[in-house]
Amino acid sequence: MKWLVIIGVLLLACGGFAFWFFSQPGPKQLDMVNNFMPGDSDARLLVQDKIYDEALGLGLNIWAPKTAATGPLPVIVFIYGGGWRDGAKDQYAFTGRALANRGYMVVLPDYRLFPDTRFPGFLEDSAKALAWVDDHIGEHGGDPNRIFLSGQSAGAYNAMMLALDRQWLGREGKSPDLIRGVAALAGPYDFYPFDSETTKQSFGDYQKPEMTQPVNFVRSDAPPLWLSTGTNDTQVRPRNSRILRDKMLEAGGDAEYVEYPDVDHLEIMMALSKPFRHKASVLDDMVAFFERHE
């Protein structure tokens, strides 16, 4: 009888954990599974919940290698996706771990989401976060002369707009010239007219929709771009990255395009985590891009 009680309690506990686990956002589930697997041991959370916008209470996390650096570290500011309505910096710790383990200081900022804001609110927040990094990352051991941007999906859009449209960083007294390069995963860059519920919510009432599209801001002196996508991505189709690559090259800019076979919109992000790196060489390819432009 005692064993039946113990088994019953264990089953209830397992069931409760399973219910709690699957109630978490997808990126948080991925982060928890990622942490159970060996690897990425040379990474630590250096700074947590550092406020970069006092008025809005927006913060950022900073990941760094555990091993002592001989000099300032190159910096990657990673902007998470989620359709401009979901996501949080703490859910993407697996990204910070992955890139810090490869020798980078990684900044994960939060930004306002729908319905708290619409375009251009999330760009204003991302620009403030990048301006904070430029001003303060040296205090934490980062190199302000080697700042890269990265992001996935909506986050890739934010990163691309900061790199291409000078006005957003200009409002913070900065220039996109501080960006050494942008590594973008499955971003939307040419998506007008707004025909999805997500884009209608975040962009639909903006009076100048042409000002929301990254493809309209290509220029020869933009930071180098690394544009990646998966062939099975039906949410943000590969044409977005291909068109931006083509327009950048036509303008005399620097842009690379990588297409991963049999990878969909979520899997390209999952490939940064330990359990799914076999799916595509996203992490290795991103790091190779950063190293080429350090």
C-alpha positions as CSV (number, residue, x, y, z in Angstrom):
1,M,0.0,0.0,0.0
2,K,2.9,2.4,0.9
3,W,4.4,1.9,-2.6
4,L,1.1,2.6,-4.3
5,V,0.9,5.9,-2.4
6,I,4.5,6.8,-3.3
7,I,3.9,5.9,-7.0
8,G,0.7,8.0,-6.9
9,V,2.5,11.0,-5.5
10,L,5.3,10.7,-8.0
11,L,2.8,10.5,-10.9
12,L,1.0,13.6,-9.6
13,A,4.3,15.4,-9.3
14,C,5.3,14.4,-12.8
15,G,1.9,15.4,-14.1
16,G,2.1,18.8,-12.3
17,F,5.6,19.5,-13.7
18,A,4.5,18.5,-17.2
19,F,1.5,20.8,-17.0
20,W,3.7,23.7,-15.7
21,F,6.4,23.0,-18.3
22,F,4.0,23.0,-21.3
23,S,2.3,26.1,-20.0
24,Q,5.5,28.1,-20.4
25,P,6.3,30.1,-23.6
26,G,8.0,28.1,-26.3
27,P,11.4,29.8,-26.0
28,K,11.4,29.3,-22.2
29,Q,10.7,25.6,-22.7
30,L,13.6,25.4,-25.1
31,D,15.9,27.2,-22.7
32,M,15.0,24.8,-19.9
33,V,15.7,21.7,-22.1
34,N,18.9,23.4,-23.3
35,N,20.1,23.7,-19.7
36,F,19.8,20.0,-19.1
37,M,22.3,19.2,-21.8
38,P,26.1,19.4,-21.4
39,G,28.0,22.1,-23.3
40,D,28.3,25.9,-23.4
41,S,30.1,25.7,-20.0
42,D,32.2,28.8,-20.7
43,A,29.3,31.2,-20.3
44,R,27.8,33.1,-17.4
45,L,25.1,35.6,-16.7
46,L,27.3,38.7,-16.0
47,V,24.5,41.3,-15.5
48,Q,20.8,40.7,-14.9
49,D,17.9,43.2,-15.3
50,K,20.1,46.3,-15.9
51,I,17.6,49.1,-16.6
52,Y,18.4,51.0,-19.8
53,D,15.2,53.1,-19.9
54,E,14.2,54.4,-16.5
55,A,10.9,55.9,-17.7
56,L,9.6,52.7,-19.1
57,G,11.4,50.3,-16.8
58,L,13.0,48.4,-19.7
59,G,16.0,46.3,-18.9
60,L,18.7,44.0,-20.4
61,N,20.8,41.0,-19.5
62,I,24.4,40.5,-20.3
63,W,26.1,37.2,-20.9
64,A,29.9,36.7,-21.1
65,P,32.5,34.0,-21.2
66,K,33.6,32.6,-17.8
67,T,37.3,32.6,-18.8
68,A,39.2,35.8,-18.2
69,A,39.6,37.8,-21.3
70,T,42.9,39.4,-22.3
71,G,41.2,42.5,-23.6
72,P,37.7,43.9,-24.3
73,L,35.3,41.4,-25.8
74,P,33.4,41.8,-29.1
75,V,29.7,42.4,-28.4
76,I,26.5,41.0,-29.9
77,V,23.2,42.7,-29.1
78,F,20.5,40.0,-29.8
79,I,16.9,41.2,-30.2
80,Y,14.4,38.3,-29.8
81,G,11.4,37.7,-32.0
82,G,7.8,36.9,-31.2
83,G,5.7,38.9,-33.7
84,W,6.2,42.2,-31.7
85,R,3.7,40.8,-29.2
86,D,5.5,38.0,-27.3
87,G,8.9,37.4,-25.8
88,A,11.2,38.3,-22.9
89,K,14.9,38.5,-22.5
90,D,15.0,35.8,-19.8
91,Q,13.4,33.3,-22.2
92,Y,16.4,33.5,-24.6
93,A,19.2,32.7,-22.2
94,F,20.2,29.8,-24.4
95,T,21.2,32.4,-27.1
96,G,23.3,34.3,-24.6
97,R,25.0,31.0,-23.4
98,A,25.7,29.8,-27.0
99,L,27.4,33.0,-28.1
100,A,29.1,33.8,-24.9
101,N,30.6,30.3,-25.0
102,R,32.1,31.3,-28.4
103,G,33.9,34.3,-26.9
104,Y,31.3,37.1,-27.2
105,M,29.7,39.4,-24.7
106,V,25.9,39.1,-25.5
107,V,23.3,41.7,-24.6
108,L,19.6,40.6,-24.5
109,P,17.4,43.7,-24.2
110,D,13.6,43.7,-23.6
111,Y,11.4,46.1,-25.6
112,R,7.8,47.1,-25.6
113,L,5.3,44.8,-27.3
114,F,1.8,45.0,-28.6
115,P,-0.7,46.1,-27.2
116,D,1.6,48.4,-25.1
117,T,3.1,49.9,-28.2
118,R,2.9,49.8,-32.0
119,F,5.4,50.9,-34.7
120,P,7.7,52.7,-34.1
121,G,7.7,52.1,-30.3
122,F,9.6,48.8,-30.5
123,L,12.3,50.5,-32.7
124,E,12.6,53.4,-30.3
125,D,13.2,51.0,-27.5
126,S,15.7,48.9,-29.4
127,A,17.6,52.1,-30.4
128,K,17.8,53.2,-26.7
129,A,19.1,49.7,-25.8
130,L,21.8,49.9,-28.4
131,A,22.7,53.4,-27.4
132,W,23.1,52.2,-23.8
133,V,25.4,49.5,-25.0
134,D,27.5,51.9,-27.0
135,D,27.8,54.2,-23.9
136,H,28.3,51.6,-21.1
137,I,29.4,48.2,-22.4
138,G,33.1,49.2,-21.9
139,E,32.3,49.3,-18.1
140,H,31.5,45.6,-18.2
141,G,34.5,44.4,-20.4
142,G,32.9,44.8,-23.8
143,D,34.5,46.5,-26.8
144,P,32.3,49.5,-28.0
145,N,34.3,49.5,-31.2
146,R,33.1,45.9,-32.0
147,I,29.3,45.9,-31.6
148,F,27.2,43.6,-33.7
149,L,23.5,43.3,-34.0
150,S,21.5,40.1,-34.3
151,G,17.9,38.9,-34.0
152,Q,15.3,36.5,-35.2
153,S,12.0,37.2,-36.9
154,A,10.5,40.4,-35.4
155,G,13.8,40.9,-33.6
156,A,15.7,40.6,-37.0
157,Y,13.3,43.3,-38.3
158,N,14.2,45.6,-35.4
159,A,17.9,45.1,-35.9
160,M,17.6,45.7,-39.6
161,M,15.7,48.9,-39.2
162,L,18.3,50.2,-36.8
163,A,21.1,49.3,-39.2
164,L,19.5,50.7,-42.4
165,D,17.3,53.7,-41.4
166,R,19.5,56.3,-39.8
167,Q,16.7,58.1,-38.0
168,W,16.2,55.6,-35.1
169,L,19.8,55.7,-33.7
170,G,20.0,59.3,-34.8
171,R,17.3,60.2,-32.3
172,E,19.6,58.8,-29.6
173,G,22.5,60.9,-30.8
174,K,24.1,57.8,-32.4
175,S,24.8,56.5,-35.9
176,P,24.4,53.0,-37.5
177,D,28.1,53.3,-38.2
178,L,28.7,52.0,-34.7
179,I,27.3,48.6,-35.9
180,R,30.0,46.3,-37.3
181,G,27.5,43.9,-38.9
182,V,24.0,42.4,-38.6
183,A,23.3,38.7,-38.4
184,A,19.6,38.3,-39.0
185,L,17.5,35.1,-38.8
186,A,14.3,34.8,-40.7
187,G,13.4,38.4,-40.6
188,P,10.5,40.2,-42.4
189,Y,11.9,43.0,-44.6
190,D,9.3,43.4,-47.4
191,F,5.8,42.7,-46.0
192,Y,3.5,45.5,-47.2
193,P,0.6,45.4,-47.6
194,F,-0.2,44.3,-44.0
195,D,-2.3,41.2,-44.5
196,S,-1.7,39.2,-41.3
197,E,-3.2,39.9,-37.9
198,T,0.3,40.4,-36.4
199,T,1.3,43.1,-38.9
200,K,-2.1,44.8,-38.8
201,Q,-1.9,45.0,-35.0
202,S,1.7,46.5,-35.0
203,F,1.8,48.5,-38.2
204,G,-1.7,48.8,-39.7
205,D,-2.5,52.3,-38.5
206,Y,0.8,53.9,-39.4
207,Q,0.2,56.7,-42.0
208,K,3.3,56.1,-44.0
209,P,3.6,52.3,-44.4
210,E,6.6,52.7,-46.8
211,M,8.6,54.0,-43.9
212,T,8.2,50.6,-42.1
213,Q,9.9,48.5,-44.7
214,P,13.6,47.7,-44.5
215,V,13.9,47.2,-48.2
216,N,13.2,50.9,-48.7
217,F,16.3,51.9,-46.8
218,V,19.1,50.0,-48.5
219,R,22.3,51.9,-49.0
220,S,25.8,51.2,-50.0
221,D,27.3,52.3,-46.7
222,A,25.1,50.1,-44.5
223,P,26.8,47.7,-42.1
224,P,27.5,44.2,-43.6
225,L,24.5,42.0,-43.5
226,W,24.2,38.2,-43.0
227,L,20.7,37.1,-44.0
228,S,19.5,33.6,-43.2
229,T,16.3,31.7,-43.6
230,G,14.9,28.2,-43.9
231,T,13.4,26.6,-47.0
232,N,10.4,25.5,-45.1
233,D,9.6,28.9,-43.5
234,T,6.0,29.6,-44.4
235,Q,5.6,32.3,-41.7
236,V,8.3,34.7,-43.0
237,R,9.0,33.5,-46.4
238,P,12.6,33.3,-47.7
239,R,11.8,35.9,-50.4
240,N,12.2,38.6,-47.6
241,S,15.9,37.8,-47.2
242,R,16.5,37.3,-50.9
243,I,15.0,40.6,-51.9
244,L,16.9,42.5,-49.3
245,R,20.1,40.8,-50.3
246,D,19.5,41.6,-54.0
247,K,18.7,45.3,-53.3
248,M,21.7,45.7,-51.0
249,L,24.0,44.3,-53.7
250,E,22.4,46.4,-56.4
251,A,23.1,49.5,-54.2
252,G,26.7,48.5,-53.8
253,G,26.3,47.3,-50.2
254,D,27.6,44.1,-48.5
255,A,25.1,41.3,-48.0
256,E,25.3,37.5,-47.7
257,Y,22.4,35.1,-48.0
258,V,22.2,31.7,-46.4
259,E,19.3,29.3,-46.9
260,Y,19.0,26.2,-44.7
261,P,17.3,23.1,-46.3
262,D,14.3,21.6,-44.5
263,V,14.3,24.3,-41.7
264,D,11.2,26.3,-40.8
265,H,10.7,29.6,-39.0
266,L,11.1,28.3,-35.5
267,E,13.8,25.7,-36.2
268,I,16.3,28.3,-37.4
269,M,16.1,29.8,-33.9
270,M,16.1,26.4,-32.2
271,A,19.3,25.6,-34.0
272,L,21.2,27.9,-31.7
273,S,20.3,25.7,-28.7
274,K,22.2,22.5,-27.8
275,P,19.5,20.0,-28.5
276,F,18.9,21.2,-32.1
277,R,22.3,22.2,-33.4
278,H,22.4,19.2,-35.6
279,K,19.4,20.6,-37.6
280,A,21.5,23.5,-39.2
281,S,24.9,25.1,-38.8
282,V,23.3,28.5,-37.8
283,L,25.5,29.1,-34.8
284,D,28.8,28.3,-36.6
285,D,27.8,30.4,-39.6
286,M,26.8,33.4,-37.5
287,V,30.1,33.2,-35.6
288,A,32.1,32.9,-38.8
289,F,30.3,36.1,-40.1
290,F,31.2,38.0,-36.9
291,E,34.8,36.9,-37.1
292,R,35.1,38.1,-40.7
293,H,34.0,41.6,-39.6
294,E,35.7,42.0,-36.2
